[in-house]
Amino acid sequence: MSVQSAVFLLAVLLAMVLSASACDCVTRDVTLNIEVDSSLVTCGDKLQGAHDQPVIKVPDADQGKEYTLVMSDPDAPSPAYLHWLRVDIPAQSLIDGDIGGTDVSGFSYTEPNPPPGTGPHRYEFRLYEEAPEQTPKYSASSRAKFSVAEFESENNLGDPVGMNCFIVEK
C-alpha cells in the first residue's frame, strides 16, 4: 500500500469515528428530554447495552399540536436503521411524559443493539410538528436503509422541532 493510500484510508477511518461520536442536539423549538432507566440523557451520553423504551418528555410542546417521533441509528451499515416511528402524538402526552400517539405498523420501539466491533452508534431522536390533519406515512417493509431526509421530504415535515441523541457501543 502506498503512503498516499494509507493516509487516505486513515482519513476515512478518522472521519467515521468522529461522525459516530458526535450528536446533533442543537436546541430547536422545543426541548426533547429522554429518560433511560429513570435517568435523564444529556445529548451525547454513552450508555451501556440495550434498554427498555425510553420516556420522552417535551415540557414546552405546543398545546393543540400533534407530533411525530423518529428514532434511528445513522451509523448502521445502511443509510440508517429505523428503531422507532410514532405519529399523532398529542402535545399533552409529551408534556406528561406519556408518549401517546400511534406506532407506525411494524415500527414500534426496538432497543439499541449495535453489532459487536462496529464502534459507537448514535441513536438519534427527532421530533417533528405535524401539519393539521396530516399523519406522516412510511410504507417500507424494512427498518434497514431508512432515510431521514426522504421521510422528511415525503411527508413535508421540514426540520425537526426537537432533537436528542445517545451513544451505545458493544
C-alpha positions in Angstrom: 0.0 0.0 0.0 1.4 3.4 -0.9 1.8 6.2 1.7 -0.9 8.2 -0.2 -3.4 5.3 0.0 -2.6 4.7 3.7 -3.1 8.4 4.5 -6.4 8.4 2.6 -7.6 5.3 4.4 -6.6 6.8 7.8 -8.5 10.0 7.0 -11.7 8.0 6.1 -11.5 5.9 9.3 -11.0 9.1 11.4 -14.0 10.7 9.7 -16.1 7.7 10.5 -15.0 7.7 14.2 -15.6 11.4 14.6 -19.0 11.3 12.9 -20.1 8.4 15.1 -19.1 10.2 18.3 -20.9 13.5 17.6 -24.6 14.0 18.2 -26.6 16.8 16.7 -28.7 18.1 19.6 -29.0 21.8 18.8 -32.0 23.0 20.8 -34.7 23.7 18.2 -38.1 25.0 19.0 -38.8 22.6 21.9 -36.7 20.7 24.5 -36.7 16.9 23.8 -35.9 15.1 27.0 -35.1 11.4 27.0 -35.1 9.3 30.2 -33.5 5.9 30.0 -33.7 3.6 33.0 -35.1 6.6 35.1 -32.1 8.7 34.2 -32.2 11.9 32.1 -30.0 11.6 29.0 -27.8 14.5 28.1 -27.0 14.8 24.4 -24.2 12.5 23.5 -24.2 10.4 26.7 -22.7 7.0 26.3 -25.0 4.2 27.5 -24.2 0.6 28.1 -26.1 -2.1 26.1 -29.8 -2.2 25.2 -32.5 -0.6 27.2 -36.3 -0.6 27.6 -38.4 2.0 25.7 -37.2 5.5 26.9 -39.6 8.0 28.4 -40.0 11.0 26.1 -40.8 14.4 27.7 -41.3 17.7 25.9 -42.2 20.2 28.6 -42.7 23.0 26.1 -44.7 21.1 23.5 -47.3 23.4 21.7 -50.7 22.6 23.1 -53.2 21.6 20.4 -50.4 20.3 18.1 -49.5 16.7 17.3 -46.0 15.4 16.7 -44.1 12.6 15.0 -41.1 10.9 16.7 -38.3 9.2 14.7 -35.5 7.2 16.4 -32.8 6.0 14.1 -29.2 4.7 14.1 -27.4 6.7 11.4 -24.2 4.6 12.0 -25.8 1.3 10.8 -24.3 -0.1 7.6 -27.2 1.2 5.5 -28.2 4.9 5.4 -29.8 4.4 8.8 -31.7 1.9 10.8 -35.2 2.8 12.0 -35.7 1.9 15.7 -39.0 3.7 16.3 -41.6 5.6 14.3 -44.5 7.1 16.2 -47.1 9.5 14.8 -50.1 11.6 16.0 -48.5 12.2 19.4 -50.6 14.8 21.3 -48.7 17.6 22.9 -50.2 16.9 26.3 -48.9 13.4 26.3 -45.4 14.7 25.6 -45.7 17.2 28.4 -46.8 14.5 30.8 -44.1 12.0 29.6 -46.7 9.5 28.4 -45.8 9.1 24.7 -49.3 8.6 23.4 -49.9 8.5 19.7 -49.6 5.5 17.4 -46.6 3.4 16.4 -46.5 3.0 12.6 -47.3 -0.6 11.8 -44.2 -2.7 12.1 -42.1 0.1 13.6 -42.7 0.1 17.3 -39.7 0.6 19.6 -36.7 -1.6 19.0 -33.8 -1.3 21.6 -30.3 -0.2 20.6 -28.2 -3.2 19.8 -25.2 -2.4 17.7 -23.2 -5.4 16.4 -20.1 -6.0 18.4 -17.0 -4.5 16.9 -18.8 -1.9 14.8 -17.8 1.0 17.0 -20.0 3.6 18.6 -23.5 4.0 17.2 -25.6 7.2 17.7 -29.3 6.8 18.5 -30.9 10.0 17.3 -34.4 11.1 18.3 -36.1 13.7 16.0 -39.4 15.3 16.9 -41.5 16.9 14.1 -44.6 19.0 14.4 -47.3 17.6 12.2 -49.4 19.8 9.9 -53.1 19.9 10.9 -54.9 16.8 9.6 -51.7 15.2 8.3 -50.4 11.9 9.6 -47.0 11.1 8.2 -46.7 7.8 6.3 -44.0 5.2 5.9 -44.7 2.3 3.7 -41.3 0.4 3.6 -41.3 -3.1 4.9 -37.9 -3.0 6.5 -36.2 -1.0 9.2 -32.9 -1.0 7.3 -32.0 1.6 4.8 -34.2 4.2 6.4 -33.5 7.7 5.1 -34.4 10.5 7.5 -34.2 13.1 4.6 -36.6 11.1 2.4 -39.0 10.6 5.2 -39.0 14.3 6.0 -39.4 15.2 2.3 -42.2 12.7 1.5 -44.2 13.9 4.5 -43.5 17.6 4.2 -42.2 17.7 7.7 -39.5 20.2 7.4 -36.8 20.4 10.1 -37.3 18.7 13.4 -38.5 20.9 16.2 -36.5 18.9 18.8 -33.6 16.5 18.8 -31.6 14.4 21.2 -29.1 11.6 21.0 -27.2 9.0 22.9 -24.4 6.6 22.0 -24.1 2.9 22.5 -21.1 0.7 21.8 -20.6 -3.0 22.3 
